[in-house]
């Protein structure tokens, strides 16, 4: 799988790996909200990929709704993501926007039911996520070596995670709910049946039609936390809109 934007590394692969996360401070959430509003102001023509769908609108979830959802999936949402839903909300975000958790769960269960019937294996959000830090390190080493398709192969659907964003076609952004990767985001492609191809989430697309004119920003940590991934999208979008402005 070639997810785009993958380049050989000139520094040790392990330097891209990220250890753990905590919840967002209120000032961080306020800053993110201001940045979304600024992005909306800069993009009245909805030129950023997916903006025509989410239109930079967010809808907050109540604590009761989130608790009800967590009870349903039998595991808490990662702190960053939970606070984001409470203070900013689903909607505006990378690709076609951040899904309502209920939509995300329904999307996964649609494919999980068939998978469980065929394999006899249960898919649970509270279960064990199948990828490890060794997998992440091996992916980064393959990227560093210039291998064209560095992704890890694991079945989709799988336990321990929740899709939070549709990238289009057969690509999704997946948030890990359990284990060492809790709160981190992975990119998933599923071209054939249940054969998932996994990569630590790259910086999301800003404006998709710029080609080589797109601003080349640094890679995100591998894999990024939810907030690193989300703000990575804002950074790319703002930079791409600046290129558009300069080109008229």
NORVENFEN-V53916 format. One record per pair of residues at least 6 apart in sequence whose C-alpha atoms are under 6 Angstrom apart, sorted by the first residue. I is the first residue (numbers start at 1). GAP is how many residues later the second one is. Records with the same first field share a line. If there is no record, write none. Layout:
I: GAP ; GAP
This chain:
1: 148
2: 147
8: 135 ; 136 ; 138
9: 135
13: 127 ; 128
16: 205 ; 206
17: 205
23: 56 ; 57
24: 56
40: 16
46: 6
48: 158 ; 159
49: 46 ; 157 ; 158 ; 159
50: 45 ; 46
54: 37 ; 38 ; 43
56: 36
57: 34 ; 35
58: 31 ; 32 ; 33 ; 34
59: 30 ; 31
60: 25 ; 26 ; 28 ; 29
61: 24 ; 25
70: 6
73: 52
74: 52
75: 51
78: 105
90: 8 ; 9 ; 10
91: 6 ; 7
94: 110 ; 139
95: 72
96: 70
98: 66 ; 67
99: 65 ; 66
104: 59 ; 60
112: 45
116: 6
123: 35 ; 36
124: 35
125: 34 ; 35 ; 36
126: 34
127: 32 ; 33
128: 31 ; 32
129: 30 ; 31
139: 11
142: 8
151: 46 ; 47 ; 48
152: 45 ; 46
153: 43 ; 44
154: 42
155: 39 ; 40 ; 41
156: 38 ; 40
160: 17 ; 18
161: 14 ; 15 ; 16
162: 12 ; 13
163: 10 ; 11
164: 9 ; 10
165: 7 ; 8
166: 6
170: 19 ; 20
171: 17 ; 18
172: 16
173: 13 ; 14
174: 11 ; 12
175: 9 ; 10
176: 6 ; 7 ; 8
183: 42
184: 40 ; 41 ; 42
185: 16 ; 39 ; 41
186: 13 ; 14 ; 15
187: 11 ; 12 ; 13 ; 14
188: 9 ; 10
189: 7 ; 8
190: 6
200: 22 ; 23
201: 22
203: 29
204: 29
206: 30 ; 31
207: 33
214: 26
215: 25
